[in-house]
């Protein structure tokens, strides 16, 4: 009983394998087809339900992206502050030119 089921599943998988590989364009890169790709084509809902591990990985990536964005924002703020400081340093008081001794009258 079990052996016949296994052979049936093997036959089905191989038939899909050959069917999809024959549909491929010649120009595309030759790579081994994935079972996930076939199942995703056949049963879109089957792979819309994610495994807990894939959810964990997705959340981890999301957190990393947030951290990177925060770092970039902080860097921009630091640069802006530095620019403001430079501008402030440039705006020093202008020294008045002395027009000779004021108490000596000509």
Secondary structure, DSSP 8 states (H G I E B T S, - for coil): -HHHHHHHHHHHHHHHHHHHHHHS-SSS------HHHHHHHH-TTTTTS--HHHHHHHHHHHHHHHHHHHHHHHHHHHHHHHHHHHHHHH---------S-TT---
